[in-house]
Amino acid sequence: MKTKKNHKQMRCPYCGATVMLRDASFVYGKNALEKKVYVCSNYPSCDSYVGALPHSNEPKGTLANGELRNLRIHAHHVFDEIWKRGIMSRKDAYRWMRDQFFMTGEQAHIGNFSEYMCQRLMEKSQALLEQHNRGTGGKKNEYTFECRTKKNGRRKFVGGTKSHQQTCYAQ
């Protein structure tokens, strides 16, 4: 017997109105990249929405107004520099973020972050980036850090900073 997922009726965190699943063109117009979005029923007076995953129509995060959406985008940009600069792998960077905020993997999604959490992530990410830059004379380091697993299951640290070494051994 198949069971349907019971989705509790979502409410807008800003005005309390119900939330509807709509075509992305409702918000983005003809330039819509996403297929569906969850939108506050008071849109556009309440500018709260979030994209939906294409394969399941599950929300990508929590509804956000323009200010929070922009803050999440900026937080993602600063955080992504950690793995784009090769300070850590993408997977290790997300593990680092989880460890910084004592989160589970399910909780560590910027799409669920509040303004406060976005600010804290940007501060911690920026501090890590600056620490890395000080170690390279302020130059962008193209060196890739690795954590290799030996045959005995132990991790071997190859290159990088002490904080990265601790992250590798904590895996």
C-alpha positions as CSV (number, residue, x, y, z in Angstrom):
1,M,0.0,0.0,0.0
2,K,1.4,3.3,-1.0
3,T,1.3,6.2,1.4
4,K,1.2,9.9,0.5
5,K,3.5,12.3,2.2
6,N,1.4,14.4,4.6
7,H,2.7,17.9,4.1
8,K,1.5,20.2,6.8
9,Q,0.1,23.4,5.2
10,M,3.1,25.7,5.1
11,R,2.7,29.2,6.4
12,C,4.7,32.3,5.6
13,P,7.0,33.2,8.5
14,Y,6.6,36.9,7.7
15,C,2.8,37.4,7.4
16,G,1.3,34.0,8.4
17,A,-0.5,33.5,5.1
18,T,-0.6,30.2,3.4
19,V,2.1,29.2,0.9
20,M,1.4,27.9,-2.6
21,L,3.5,25.9,-5.0
22,R,3.5,27.9,-8.2
23,D,5.4,27.9,-11.5
24,A,8.6,29.8,-11.2
25,S,7.5,32.2,-13.9
26,F,5.0,33.6,-11.4
27,V,7.9,35.2,-9.5
28,Y,10.7,35.3,-12.1
29,G,8.8,35.9,-15.3
30,K,10.0,34.5,-18.6
31,N,13.6,34.3,-17.2
32,A,12.7,31.6,-14.7
33,L,15.5,29.0,-14.3
34,E,13.6,26.9,-11.7
35,K,10.5,25.0,-12.5
36,K,8.5,25.6,-9.2
37,V,8.6,27.9,-6.2
38,Y,6.8,28.0,-2.9
39,V,5.3,31.5,-2.7
40,C,3.4,33.4,0.0
41,S,-0.2,33.8,-1.0
42,N,0.2,37.5,-0.3
43,Y,3.0,37.8,-3.0
44,P,4.0,40.4,-4.2
45,S,3.1,42.6,-1.2
46,C,4.8,39.9,1.0
47,D,8.0,39.1,-1.0
48,S,8.5,35.6,0.6
49,Y,9.3,32.6,-1.5
50,V,11.8,29.7,-1.9
51,G,12.6,27.4,-4.9
52,A,11.5,23.8,-5.1
53,L,13.6,20.8,-6.0
54,P,12.8,19.7,-9.5
55,H,12.6,15.9,-8.8
56,S,10.4,16.1,-5.7
57,N,8.9,19.6,-5.4
58,E,10.3,19.7,-1.9
59,P,11.3,23.2,-0.8
60,K,15.0,24.0,-1.1
61,G,15.0,25.7,2.3
62,T,12.7,27.9,4.2
63,L,10.7,30.9,2.8
64,A,12.7,34.1,2.8
65,N,12.1,37.7,2.0
66,G,14.4,39.6,-0.3
67,E,16.8,40.6,2.4
68,L,17.2,37.1,3.7
69,R,17.5,35.6,0.2
70,N,20.3,38.1,-0.6
71,L,22.0,37.3,2.7
72,R,21.9,33.6,1.9
73,I,23.3,34.2,-1.6
74,H,26.2,36.3,-0.1
75,A,26.8,33.7,2.7
76,H,27.0,30.9,0.0
77,H,29.4,33.0,-2.0
78,V,31.8,33.6,0.9
79,F,31.5,30.0,2.1
80,D,32.1,28.5,-1.4
81,E,35.4,30.3,-1.6
82,I,36.8,27.8,1.0
83,W,36.5,24.9,-1.4
84,K,36.9,26.9,-4.6
85,R,40.3,28.2,-3.5
86,G,41.3,24.6,-2.6
87,I,41.6,25.2,1.1
88,M,39.4,22.2,1.6
89,S,37.4,19.9,-0.6
90,R,33.7,20.8,-1.0
91,K,32.8,17.8,1.2
92,D,35.3,18.8,3.9
93,A,34.1,22.4,3.8
94,Y,30.5,21.3,4.6
95,R,31.9,19.1,7.3
96,W,33.8,22.1,8.7
97,M,30.6,24.1,8.6
98,R,28.7,21.4,10.5
99,D,31.4,21.3,13.1
100,Q,31.5,25.0,13.5
101,F,27.8,25.2,14.4
102,F,27.3,21.7,15.9
103,M,24.9,20.7,13.2
104,T,23.8,17.5,11.5
105,G,24.1,17.0,7.8
106,E,20.4,17.7,7.4
107,Q,20.7,21.0,9.3
108,A,23.7,22.3,7.4
109,H,22.0,23.9,4.4
110,I,22.3,27.6,3.9
111,G,18.8,27.6,2.5
112,N,17.5,27.0,6.0
113,F,19.7,29.6,7.7
114,S,18.4,32.7,9.5
115,E,20.0,36.1,9.1
116,Y,22.0,35.5,12.3
117,M,23.3,32.1,11.0
118,C,24.2,33.7,7.6
119,Q,26.2,36.4,9.4
120,R,28.0,33.9,11.6
121,L,28.8,31.6,8.6
122,M,30.2,34.6,6.7
123,E,32.3,35.7,9.8
124,K,33.7,32.2,10.3
125,S,34.3,31.6,6.6
126,Q,36.0,35.0,6.2
127,A,38.2,34.3,9.2
128,L,39.3,31.0,7.7
129,L,40.0,32.6,4.3
130,E,42.0,35.4,5.9
131,Q,44.0,32.9,8.0
132,H,44.7,30.9,4.9
133,N,45.8,34.1,3.0
134,R,48.2,35.1,5.8
135,G,49.8,31.7,5.5
136,T,50.3,32.3,1.7
137,G,51.5,35.9,2.0
138,G,48.1,37.2,1.0
139,K,48.2,35.4,-2.4
140,K,45.5,33.2,-3.6
141,N,46.8,29.7,-3.1
142,E,46.1,27.2,-5.8
143,Y,47.4,24.3,-3.8
144,T,44.9,21.5,-3.2
145,F,44.7,20.0,0.2
146,E,44.1,16.3,0.5
147,C,43.3,13.8,3.1
148,R,44.2,10.3,1.9
149,T,43.0,7.1,3.6
150,K,45.7,4.5,4.2
151,K,45.1,0.8,3.8
152,N,44.7,0.5,7.5
153,G,41.8,2.9,7.5
154,R,43.7,5.8,9.1
155,R,43.8,9.2,7.4
156,K,47.1,10.7,6.2
157,F,47.3,14.4,6.0
158,V,49.0,15.8,2.9
159,G,49.7,19.6,2.8
160,G,47.6,22.5,4.0
161,T,47.1,24.3,7.3
162,K,46.9,23.0,10.8
163,S,43.2,23.7,11.0
164,H,42.7,21.7,7.8
165,Q,44.8,18.9,9.3
166,Q,42.5,18.8,12.3
167,T,39.5,18.7,10.0
168,C,40.9,15.8,8.1
169,Y,41.7,13.7,11.1
170,A,38.3,14.4,12.6
171,Q,36.6,12.7,9.6
